[in-house]
Amino acid sequence: MAQNLKTGDTVKIISGDNKGKTGKIVKMDLKNHKAMIDGIELRERHMKKTQFNPAGGKKTIHVGIDLSNLKKEGK
């Protein structure tokens, strides 16, 4: 991770399906070398009915993008 990316940085995607898009890092997963970017790579997770969530339903989650596919924007 030579780029020193962190939460809140604006990055540009340089490779993959979302090439050319820019966004702000919402969350980092350093163990798996992935970054979650605001509004990019969103998926729906189907939630089972539980005592705490009696309705069940769908939940939108971020899917991480590998850090090697990101480039820091600005400066």
PyMOL Python script that loads the backbone (N, CA, C, O; Angstrom):
from pymol import cmd

cmd.read_pdbstr("""\
ATOM      1  N   MET A   1       0.838  -1.180   0.000  1.00  0.00           N
ATOM      2  CA  MET A   1       0.000   0.000   0.000  1.00  0.00           C
ATOM      3  C   MET A   1       0.879   1.237   0.000  1.00  0.00           C
ATOM      4  O   MET A   1       0.933   1.968   0.989  1.00  0.00           O
ATOM      5  N   ALA A   2       1.549   1.467  -1.080  1.00  0.00           N
ATOM      6  CA  ALA A   2       2.495   2.570  -1.177  1.00  0.00           C
ATOM      7  C   ALA A   2       1.808   3.921  -1.325  1.00  0.00           C
ATOM      8  O   ALA A   2       2.452   4.955  -1.143  1.00  0.00           O
ATOM      9  N   GLN A   3       0.498   3.941  -1.655  1.00  0.00           N
ATOM     10  CA  GLN A   3      -0.198   5.190  -1.900  1.00  0.00           C
ATOM     11  C   GLN A   3      -0.644   5.896  -0.624  1.00  0.00           C
ATOM     12  O   GLN A   3      -0.996   7.075  -0.667  1.00  0.00           O
ATOM     13  N   ASN A   4      -0.636   5.207   0.495  1.00  0.00           N
ATOM     14  CA  ASN A   4      -1.098   5.755   1.769  1.00  0.00           C
ATOM     15  C   ASN A   4      -2.532   6.266   1.680  1.00  0.00           C
ATOM     16  O   ASN A   4      -2.818   7.397   2.073  1.00  0.00           O
ATOM     17  N   LEU A   5      -3.425   5.437   1.168  1.00  0.00           N
ATOM     18  CA  LEU A   5      -4.841   5.793   1.086  1.00  0.00           C
ATOM     19  C   LEU A   5      -5.477   5.663   2.461  1.00  0.00           C
ATOM     20  O   LEU A   5      -5.075   4.819   3.263  1.00  0.00           O
ATOM     21  N   LYS A   6      -6.476   6.507   2.731  1.00  0.00           N
ATOM     22  CA  LYS A   6      -7.189   6.429   4.001  1.00  0.00           C
ATOM     23  C   LYS A   6      -8.634   6.864   3.796  1.00  0.00           C
ATOM     24  O   LYS A   6      -8.978   7.420   2.753  1.00  0.00           O
ATOM     25  N   THR A   7      -9.462   6.614   4.772  1.00  0.00           N
ATOM     26  CA  THR A   7     -10.868   6.983   4.718  1.00  0.00           C
ATOM     27  C   THR A   7     -11.007   8.484   4.517  1.00  0.00           C
ATOM     28  O   THR A   7     -10.346   9.276   5.189  1.00  0.00           O
ATOM     29  N   GLY A   8     -11.880   8.869   3.580  1.00  0.00           N
ATOM     30  CA  GLY A   8     -12.099  10.278   3.293  1.00  0.00           C
ATOM     31  C   GLY A   8     -11.354  10.782   2.070  1.00  0.00           C
ATOM     32  O   GLY A   8     -11.676  11.855   1.560  1.00  0.00           O
ATOM     33  N   ASP A   9     -10.363  10.036   1.581  1.00  0.00           N
ATOM     34  CA  ASP A   9      -9.617  10.437   0.388  1.00  0.00           C
ATOM     35  C   ASP A   9     -10.484  10.289  -0.865  1.00  0.00           C
ATOM     36  O   ASP A   9     -11.329   9.397  -0.940  1.00  0.00           O
ATOM     37  N   THR A  10     -10.270  11.162  -1.839  1.00  0.00           N
ATOM     38  CA  THR A  10     -10.918  11.051  -3.136  1.00  0.00           C
ATOM     39  C   THR A  10      -9.995  10.265  -4.049  1.00  0.00           C
ATOM     40  O   THR A  10      -8.817  10.591  -4.188  1.00  0.00           O
ATOM     41  N   VAL A  11     -10.542   9.220  -4.675  1.00  0.00           N
ATOM     42  CA  VAL A  11      -9.726   8.352  -5.525  1.00  0.00           C
ATOM     43  C   VAL A  11     -10.377   8.186  -6.892  1.00  0.00           C
ATOM     44  O   VAL A  11     -11.575   8.414  -7.060  1.00  0.00           O
ATOM     45  N   LYS A  12      -9.562   7.783  -7.864  1.00  0.00           N
ATOM     46  CA  LYS A  12     -10.027   7.481  -9.210  1.00  0.00           C
ATOM     47  C   LYS A  12      -9.748   6.008  -9.462  1.00  0.00           C
ATOM     48  O   LYS A  12      -8.682   5.504  -9.109  1.00  0.00           O
ATOM     49  N   ILE A  13     -10.702   5.319 -10.070  1.00  0.00           N
ATOM     50  CA  ILE A  13     -10.532   3.909 -10.384  1.00  0.00           C
ATOM     51  C   ILE A  13      -9.819   3.814 -11.728  1.00  0.00           C
ATOM     52  O   ILE A  13     -10.292   4.351 -12.729  1.00  0.00           O
ATOM     53  N   ILE A  14      -8.673   3.124 -11.742  1.00  0.00           N
ATOM     54  CA  ILE A  14      -7.842   3.073 -12.942  1.00  0.00           C
ATOM     55  C   ILE A  14      -7.944   1.752 -13.691  1.00  0.00           C
ATOM     56  O   ILE A  14      -7.365   1.599 -14.766  1.00  0.00           O
ATOM     57  N   SER A  15      -8.691   0.784 -13.119  1.00  0.00           N
ATOM     58  CA  SER A  15      -8.790  -0.513 -13.759  1.00  0.00           C
ATOM     59  C   SER A  15     -10.083  -1.195 -13.330  1.00  0.00           C
ATOM     60  O   SER A  15     -10.588  -0.950 -12.234  1.00  0.00           O
ATOM     61  N   GLY A  16     -10.615  -2.051 -14.197  1.00  0.00           N
ATOM     62  CA  GLY A  16     -11.811  -2.820 -13.867  1.00  0.00           C
ATOM     63  C   GLY A  16     -13.067  -2.268 -14.518  1.00  0.00           C
ATOM     64  O   GLY A  16     -13.003  -1.400 -15.389  1.00  0.00           O
ATOM     65  N   ASP A  17     -14.214  -2.786 -14.081  1.00  0.00           N
ATOM     66  CA  ASP A  17     -15.505  -2.421 -14.679  1.00  0.00           C
ATOM     67  C   ASP A  17     -15.856  -0.953 -14.472  1.00  0.00           C
ATOM     68  O   ASP A  17     -16.551  -0.364 -15.300  1.00  0.00           O
ATOM     69  N   ASN A  18     -15.392  -0.360 -13.394  1.00  0.00           N
ATOM     70  CA  ASN A  18     -15.727   1.025 -13.066  1.00  0.00           C
ATOM     71  C   ASN A  18     -14.603   1.996 -13.417  1.00  0.00           C
ATOM     72  O   ASN A  18     -14.497   3.064 -12.815  1.00  0.00           O
ATOM     73  N   LYS A  19     -13.770   1.634 -14.379  1.00  0.00           N
ATOM     74  CA  LYS A  19     -12.619   2.448 -14.769  1.00  0.00           C
ATOM     75  C   LYS A  19     -13.040   3.873 -15.122  1.00  0.00           C
ATOM     76  O   LYS A  19     -13.999   4.080 -15.865  1.00  0.00           O
ATOM     77  N   GLY A  20     -12.312   4.853 -14.581  1.00  0.00           N
ATOM     78  CA  GLY A  20     -12.569   6.254 -14.874  1.00  0.00           C
ATOM     79  C   GLY A  20     -13.459   6.957 -13.870  1.00  0.00           C
ATOM     80  O   GLY A  20     -13.499   8.188 -13.844  1.00  0.00           O
ATOM     81  N   LYS A  21     -14.175   6.209 -13.040  1.00  0.00           N
ATOM     82  CA  LYS A  21     -15.055   6.829 -12.053  1.00  0.00           C
ATOM     83  C   LYS A  21     -14.243   7.315 -10.859  1.00  0.00           C
ATOM     84  O   LYS A  21     -13.189   6.762 -10.544  1.00  0.00           O
ATOM     85  N   THR A  22     -14.747   8.358 -10.198  1.00  0.00           N
ATOM     86  CA  THR A  22     -14.093   8.867  -9.000  1.00  0.00           C
ATOM     87  C   THR A  22     -15.083   8.819  -7.851  1.00  0.00           C
ATOM     88  O   THR A  22     -16.296   8.841  -8.058  1.00  0.00           O
ATOM     89  N   GLY A  23     -14.551   8.755  -6.637  1.00  0.00           N
ATOM     90  CA  GLY A  23     -15.395   8.725  -5.452  1.00  0.00           C
ATOM     91  C   GLY A  23     -14.569   8.865  -4.200  1.00  0.00           C
ATOM     92  O   GLY A  23     -13.339   8.883  -4.237  1.00  0.00           O
ATOM     93  N   LYS A  24     -15.267   8.963  -3.096  1.00  0.00           N
ATOM     94  CA  LYS A  24     -14.646   9.148  -1.784  1.00  0.00           C
ATOM     95  C   LYS A  24     -14.619   7.810  -1.054  1.00  0.00           C
ATOM     96  O   LYS A  24     -15.599   7.066  -1.092  1.00  0.00           O
ATOM     97  N   ILE A  25     -13.518   7.500  -0.395  1.00  0.00           N
ATOM     98  CA  ILE A  25     -13.406   6.251   0.351  1.00  0.00           C
ATOM     99  C   ILE A  25     -14.242   6.353   1.618  1.00  0.00           C
ATOM    100  O   ILE A  25     -14.069   7.270   2.422  1.00  0.00           O
ATOM    101  N   VAL A  26     -15.161   5.387   1.785  1.00  0.00           N
ATOM    102  CA  VAL A  26     -16.036   5.347   2.948  1.00  0.00           C
ATOM    103  C   VAL A  26     -15.437   4.482   4.041  1.00  0.00           C
ATOM    104  O   VAL A  26     -15.522   4.813   5.224  1.00  0.00           O
ATOM    105  N   LYS A  27     -14.822   3.356   3.637  1.00  0.00           N
ATOM    106  CA  LYS A  27     -14.291   2.394   4.605  1.00  0.00           C
ATOM    107  C   LYS A  27     -13.119   1.663   3.969  1.00  0.00           C
ATOM    108  O   LYS A  27     -13.097   1.446   2.757  1.00  0.00           O
ATOM    109  N   MET A  28     -12.151   1.287   4.785  1.00  0.00           N
ATOM    110  CA  MET A  28     -10.991   0.532   4.314  1.00  0.00           C
ATOM    111  C   MET A  28     -10.997  -0.857   4.949  1.00  0.00           C
ATOM    112  O   MET A  28     -11.344  -1.012   6.120  1.00  0.00           O
ATOM    113  N   ASP A  29     -10.613  -1.859   4.170  1.00  0.00           N
ATOM    114  CA  ASP A  29     -10.412  -3.215   4.676  1.00  0.00           C
ATOM    115  C   ASP A  29      -8.951  -3.567   4.421  1.00  0.00           C
ATOM    116  O   ASP A  29      -8.614  -4.144   3.387  1.00  0.00           O
ATOM    117  N   LEU A  30      -8.095  -3.219   5.364  1.00  0.00           N
ATOM    118  CA  LEU A  30      -6.656  -3.393   5.166  1.00  0.00           C
ATOM    119  C   LEU A  30      -6.232  -4.853   5.132  1.00  0.00           C
ATOM    120  O   LEU A  30      -5.243  -5.197   4.484  1.00  0.00           O
ATOM    121  N   LYS A  31      -6.966  -5.709   5.821  1.00  0.00           N
ATOM    122  CA  LYS A  31      -6.619  -7.134   5.842  1.00  0.00           C
ATOM    123  C   LYS A  31      -6.726  -7.744   4.443  1.00  0.00           C
ATOM    124  O   LYS A  31      -5.886  -8.550   4.041  1.00  0.00           O
ATOM    125  N   ASN A  32      -7.772  -7.351   3.707  1.00  0.00           N
ATOM    126  CA  ASN A  32      -7.993  -7.887   2.365  1.00  0.00           C
ATOM    127  C   ASN A  32      -7.563  -6.924   1.260  1.00  0.00           C
ATOM    128  O   ASN A  32      -7.783  -7.213   0.084  1.00  0.00           O
ATOM    129  N   HIS A  33      -6.954  -5.789   1.606  1.00  0.00           N
ATOM    130  CA  HIS A  33      -6.458  -4.789   0.658  1.00  0.00           C
ATOM    131  C   HIS A  33      -7.562  -4.269  -0.254  1.00  0.00           C
ATOM    132  O   HIS A  33      -7.414  -4.241  -1.475  1.00  0.00           O
ATOM    133  N   LYS A  34      -8.681  -3.855   0.362  1.00  0.00           N
ATOM    134  CA  LYS A  34      -9.821  -3.355  -0.391  1.00  0.00           C
ATOM    135  C   LYS A  34     -10.310  -2.044   0.209  1.00  0.00           C
ATOM    136  O   LYS A  34     -10.126  -1.780   1.397  1.00  0.00           O
ATOM    137  N   ALA A  35     -10.942  -1.222  -0.639  1.00  0.00           N
ATOM    138  CA  ALA A  35     -11.538   0.041  -0.201  1.00  0.00           C
ATOM    139  C   ALA A  35     -12.982   0.084  -0.680  1.00  0.00           C
ATOM    140  O   ALA A  35     -13.288  -0.313  -1.805  1.00  0.00           O
ATOM    141  N   MET A  36     -13.871   0.574   0.193  1.00  0.00           N
ATOM    142  CA  MET A  36     -15.264   0.749  -0.170  1.00  0.00           C
ATOM    143  C   MET A  36     -15.447   2.208  -0.594  1.00  0.00           C
ATOM    144  O   MET A  36     -15.115   3.121   0.162  1.00  0.00           O
ATOM    145  N   ILE A  37     -15.971   2.426  -1.793  1.00  0.00           N
ATOM    146  CA  ILE A  37     -16.091   3.764  -2.361  1.00  0.00           C
ATOM    147  C   ILE A  37     -17.555   4.162  -2.419  1.00  0.00           C
ATOM    148  O   ILE A  37     -18.409   3.368  -2.813  1.00  0.00           O
ATOM    149  N   ASP A  38     -17.839   5.394  -2.027  1.00  0.00           N
ATOM    150  CA  ASP A  38     -19.198   5.907  -1.944  1.00  0.00           C
ATOM    151  C   ASP A  38     -19.910   5.848  -3.290  1.00  0.00           C
ATOM    152  O   ASP A  38     -19.469   6.479  -4.251  1.00  0.00           O
ATOM    153  N   GLY A  39     -21.011   5.093  -3.367  1.00  0.00           N
ATOM    154  CA  GLY A  39     -21.831   5.017  -4.570  1.00  0.00           C
ATOM    155  C   GLY A  39     -21.340   4.083  -5.650  1.00  0.00           C
ATOM    156  O   GLY A  39     -21.976   3.984  -6.699  1.00  0.00           O
ATOM    157  N   ILE A  40     -20.224   3.387  -5.435  1.00  0.00           N
ATOM    158  CA  ILE A  40     -19.667   2.483  -6.442  1.00  0.00           C
ATOM    159  C   ILE A  40     -19.609   1.075  -5.864  1.00  0.00           C
ATOM    160  O   ILE A  40     -19.261   0.885  -4.698  1.00  0.00           O
ATOM    161  N   GLU A  41     -19.954   0.089  -6.691  1.00  0.00           N
ATOM    162  CA  GLU A  41     -19.959  -1.324  -6.304  1.00  0.00           C
ATOM    163  C   GLU A  41     -20.912  -1.590  -5.135  1.00  0.00           C
ATOM    164  O   GLU A  41     -20.503  -2.130  -4.107  1.00  0.00           O
ATOM    165  N   LEU A  42     -22.165  -1.213  -5.295  1.00  0.00           N
ATOM    166  CA  LEU A  42     -23.185  -1.492  -4.299  1.00  0.00           C
ATOM    167  C   LEU A  42     -23.925  -2.767  -4.690  1.00  0.00           C
ATOM    168  O   LEU A  42     -24.241  -2.974  -5.862  1.00  0.00           O
ATOM    169  N   ARG A  43     -24.199  -3.617  -3.709  1.00  0.00           N
ATOM    170  CA  ARG A  43     -24.935  -4.855  -3.924  1.00  0.00           C
ATOM    171  C   ARG A  43     -26.061  -4.937  -2.894  1.00  0.00           C
ATOM    172  O   ARG A  43     -26.011  -4.271  -1.859  1.00  0.00           O
ATOM    173  N   GLU A  44     -27.073  -5.752  -3.180  1.00  0.00           N
ATOM    174  CA  GLU A  44     -28.154  -5.964  -2.229  1.00  0.00           C
ATOM    175  C   GLU A  44     -27.986  -7.307  -1.554  1.00  0.00           C
ATOM    176  O   GLU A  44     -27.818  -8.329  -2.219  1.00  0.00           O
ATOM    177  N   ARG A  45     -28.033  -7.305  -0.233  1.00  0.00           N
ATOM    178  CA  ARG A  45     -27.939  -8.518   0.563  1.00  0.00           C
ATOM    179  C   ARG A  45     -29.338  -8.833   1.070  1.00  0.00           C
ATOM    180  O   ARG A  45     -29.987  -7.961   1.648  1.00  0.00           O
ATOM    181  N   HIS A  46     -29.816 -10.048   0.870  1.00  0.00           N
ATOM    182  CA  HIS A  46     -31.130 -10.452   1.348  1.00  0.00           C
ATOM    183  C   HIS A  46     -31.004 -10.904   2.805  1.00  0.00           C
ATOM    184  O   HIS A  46     -30.222 -11.799   3.126  1.00  0.00           O
ATOM    185  N   MET A  47     -31.786 -10.269   3.676  1.00  0.00           N
ATOM    186  CA  MET A  47     -31.702 -10.528   5.109  1.00  0.00           C
ATOM    187  C   MET A  47     -32.828 -11.466   5.543  1.00  0.00           C
ATOM    188  O   MET A  47     -33.984 -11.293   5.159  1.00  0.00           O
ATOM    189  N   LYS A  48     -32.469 -12.442   6.337  1.00  0.00           N
ATOM    190  CA  LYS A  48     -33.423 -13.398   6.872  1.00  0.00           C
ATOM    191  C   LYS A  48     -34.231 -12.746   7.993  1.00  0.00           C
ATOM    192  O   LYS A  48     -33.744 -11.827   8.651  1.00  0.00           O
ATOM    193  N   LYS A  49     -35.447 -13.207   8.213  1.00  0.00           N
ATOM    194  CA  LYS A  49     -36.250 -12.711   9.321  1.00  0.00           C
ATOM    195  C   LYS A  49     -35.621 -13.174  10.636  1.00  0.00           C
ATOM    196  O   LYS A  49     -35.282 -14.346  10.794  1.00  0.00           O
ATOM    197  N   THR A  50     -35.469 -12.236  11.580  1.00  0.00           N
ATOM    198  CA  THR A  50     -34.931 -12.566  12.895  1.00  0.00           C
ATOM    199  C   THR A  50     -35.771 -11.866  13.955  1.00  0.00           C
ATOM    200  O   THR A  50     -36.698 -11.119  13.644  1.00  0.00           O
ATOM    201  N   GLN A  51     -35.427 -12.124  15.211  1.00  0.00           N
ATOM    202  CA  GLN A  51     -36.124 -11.474  16.312  1.00  0.00           C
ATOM    203  C   GLN A  51     -35.904  -9.964  16.271  1.00  0.00           C
ATOM    204  O   GLN A  51     -36.811  -9.201  16.604  1.00  0.00           O
ATOM    205  N   PHE A  52     -34.728  -9.528  15.873  1.00  0.00           N
ATOM    206  CA  PHE A  52     -34.400  -8.102  15.848  1.00  0.00           C
ATOM    207  C   PHE A  52     -34.822  -7.430  14.540  1.00  0.00           C
ATOM    208  O   PHE A  52     -34.971  -6.209  14.485  1.00  0.00           O
ATOM    209  N   ASN A  53     -35.015  -8.231  13.489  1.00  0.00           N
ATOM    210  CA  ASN A  53     -35.450  -7.716  12.196  1.00  0.00           C
ATOM    211  C   ASN A  53     -36.612  -8.590  11.703  1.00  0.00           C
ATOM    212  O   ASN A  53     -36.436  -9.398  10.791  1.00  0.00           O
ATOM    213  N   PRO A  54     -37.814  -8.426  12.311  1.00  0.00           N
ATOM    214  CA  PRO A  54     -38.913  -9.328  11.993  1.00  0.00           C
ATOM    215  C   PRO A  54     -39.398  -9.260  10.550  1.00  0.00           C
ATOM    216  O   PRO A  54     -39.979 -10.226  10.055  1.00  0.00           O
ATOM    217  N   ALA A  55     -39.175  -8.154   9.870  1.00  0.00           N
ATOM    218  CA  ALA A  55     -39.631  -8.029   8.494  1.00  0.00           C
ATOM    219  C   ALA A  55     -38.677  -8.682   7.498  1.00  0.00           C
ATOM    220  O   ALA A  55     -39.088  -9.041   6.395  1.00  0.00           O
ATOM    221  N   GLY A  56     -37.422  -8.839   7.871  1.00  0.00           N
ATOM    222  CA  GLY A  56     -36.436  -9.337   6.911  1.00  0.00           C
ATOM    223  C   GLY A  56     -36.185  -8.280   5.858  1.00  0.00           C
ATOM    224  O   GLY A  56     -36.134  -7.093   6.180  1.00  0.00           O
ATOM    225  N   GLY A  57     -36.026  -8.679   4.608  1.00  0.00           N
ATOM    226  CA  GLY A  57     -35.898  -7.716   3.521  1.00  0.00           C
ATOM    227  C   GLY A  57     -34.518  -7.659   2.910  1.00  0.00           C
ATOM    228  O   GLY A  57     -33.747  -8.616   2.983  1.00  0.00           O
ATOM    229  N   LYS A  58     -34.214  -6.504   2.297  1.00  0.00           N
ATOM    230  CA  LYS A  58     -32.942  -6.308   1.590  1.00  0.00           C
ATOM    231  C   LYS A  58     -32.133  -5.215   2.264  1.00  0.00           C
ATOM    232  O   LYS A  58     -32.681  -4.281   2.850  1.00  0.00           O
ATOM    233  N   LYS A  59     -30.815  -5.352   2.170  1.00  0.00           N
ATOM    234  CA  LYS A  59     -29.899  -4.363   2.726  1.00  0.00           C
ATOM    235  C   LYS A  59     -28.834  -4.082   1.674  1.00  0.00           C
ATOM    236  O   LYS A  59     -28.283  -5.015   1.090  1.00  0.00           O
ATOM    237  N   THR A  60     -28.536  -2.810   1.425  1.00  0.00           N
ATOM    238  CA  THR A  60     -27.516  -2.436   0.452  1.00  0.00           C
ATOM    239  C   THR A  60     -26.157  -2.394   1.138  1.00  0.00           C
ATOM    240  O   THR A  60     -25.995  -1.759   2.180  1.00  0.00           O
ATOM    241  N   ILE A  61     -25.173  -3.085   0.537  1.00  0.00           N
ATOM    242  CA  ILE A  61     -23.829  -3.126   1.111  1.00  0.00           C
ATOM    243  C   ILE A  61     -22.815  -2.702   0.053  1.00  0.00           C
ATOM    244  O   ILE A  61     -23.090  -2.763  -1.146  1.00  0.00           O
ATOM    245  N   HIS A  62     -21.633  -2.270   0.513  1.00  0.00           N
ATOM    246  CA  HIS A  62     -20.524  -1.933  -0.385  1.00  0.00           C
ATOM    247  C   HIS A  62     -19.687  -3.177  -0.633  1.00  0.00           C
ATOM    248  O   HIS A  62     -19.479  -3.989   0.268  1.00  0.00           O
ATOM    249  N   VAL A  63     -19.218  -3.315  -1.841  1.00  0.00           N
ATOM    250  CA  VAL A  63     -18.268  -4.365  -2.187  1.00  0.00           C
ATOM    251  C   VAL A  63     -16.932  -3.677  -2.420  1.00  0.00           C
ATOM    252  O   VAL A  63     -16.866  -2.669  -3.124  1.00  0.00           O
ATOM    253  N   GLY A  64     -15.879  -4.210  -1.839  1.00  0.00           N
ATOM    254  CA  GLY A  64     -14.579  -3.561  -1.911  1.00  0.00           C
ATOM    255  C   GLY A  64     -13.932  -3.618  -3.278  1.00  0.00           C
ATOM    256  O   GLY A  64     -14.141  -4.558  -4.045  1.00  0.00           O
ATOM    257  N   ILE A  65     -13.143  -2.600  -3.570  1.00  0.00           N
ATOM    258  CA  ILE A  65     -12.335  -2.533  -4.789  1.00  0.00           C
ATOM    259  C   ILE A  65     -10.875  -2.631  -4.350  1.00  0.00           C
ATOM    260  O   ILE A  65     -10.455  -1.958  -3.409  1.00  0.00           O
ATOM    261  N   ASP A  66     -10.115  -3.465  -5.033  1.00  0.00           N
ATOM    262  CA  ASP A  66      -8.718  -3.682  -4.656  1.00  0.00           C
ATOM    263  C   ASP A  66      -7.923  -2.381  -4.723  1.00  0.00           C
ATOM    264  O   ASP A  66      -8.117  -1.569  -5.628  1.00  0.00           O
ATOM    265  N   LEU A  67      -7.034  -2.194  -3.762  1.00  0.00           N
ATOM    266  CA  LEU A  67      -6.256  -0.961  -3.674  1.00  0.00           C
ATOM    267  C   LEU A  67      -5.348  -0.748  -4.885  1.00  0.00           C
ATOM    268  O   LEU A  67      -4.997   0.386  -5.210  1.00  0.00           O
ATOM    269  N   SER A  68      -4.972  -1.838  -5.547  1.00  0.00           N
ATOM    270  CA  SER A  68      -4.098  -1.690  -6.718  1.00  0.00           C
ATOM    271  C   SER A  68      -4.842  -1.086  -7.905  1.00  0.00           C
ATOM    272  O   SER A  68      -4.213  -0.669  -8.877  1.00  0.00           O
ATOM    273  N   ASN A  69      -6.173  -1.035  -7.840  1.00  0.00           N
ATOM    274  CA  ASN A  69      -6.977  -0.475  -8.915  1.00  0.00           C
ATOM    275  C   ASN A  69      -7.352   0.983  -8.664  1.00  0.00           C
ATOM    276  O   ASN A  69      -8.133   1.564  -9.418  1.00  0.00           O
ATOM    277  N   LEU A  70      -6.798   1.573  -7.608  1.00  0.00           N
ATOM    278  CA  LEU A  70      -7.143   2.949  -7.229  1.00  0.00           C
ATOM    279  C   LEU A  70      -5.948   3.877  -7.347  1.00  0.00           C
ATOM    280  O   LEU A  70      -4.797   3.469  -7.192  1.00  0.00           O
ATOM    281  N   LYS A  71      -6.259   5.155  -7.631  1.00  0.00           N
ATOM    282  CA  LYS A  71      -5.234   6.185  -7.716  1.00  0.00           C
ATOM    283  C   LYS A  71      -5.749   7.399  -6.944  1.00  0.00           C
ATOM    284  O   LYS A  71      -6.888   7.824  -7.137  1.00  0.00           O
ATOM    285  N   LYS A  72      -4.928   7.942  -6.089  1.00  0.00           N
ATOM    286  CA  LYS A  72      -5.320   9.102  -5.286  1.00  0.00           C
ATOM    287  C   LYS A  72      -5.472  10.337  -6.174  1.00  0.00           C
ATOM    288  O   LYS A  72      -4.615  10.621  -7.011  1.00  0.00           O
ATOM    289  N   GLU A  73      -6.572  11.068  -5.982  1.00  0.00           N
ATOM    290  CA  GLU A  73      -6.848  12.277  -6.761  1.00  0.00           C
ATOM    291  C   GLU A  73      -6.375  13.503  -5.997  1.00  0.00           C
ATOM    292  O   GLU A  73      -6.222  13.462  -4.776  1.00  0.00           O
ATOM    293  N   GLY A  74      -6.150  14.571  -6.704  1.00  0.00           N
ATOM    294  CA  GLY A  74      -5.788  15.843  -6.081  1.00  0.00           C
ATOM    295  C   GLY A  74      -4.285  16.031  -5.970  1.00  0.00           C
ATOM    296  O   GLY A  74      -3.501  15.279  -6.549  1.00  0.00           O
ATOM    297  N   LYS A  75      -3.904  17.043  -5.220  1.00  0.00           N
ATOM    298  CA  LYS A  75      -2.512  17.440  -4.970  1.00  0.00           C
ATOM    299  C   LYS A  75      -1.566  16.874  -5.984  1.00  0.00           C
ATOM    300  O   LYS A  75      -0.362  17.118  -5.909  1.00  0.00           O
TER     301      LYS A  75
END
""", "prot")
cmd.dss("prot")
cmd.show_as("cartoon", "prot")
cmd.util.cbc("prot")
cmd.orient("prot")
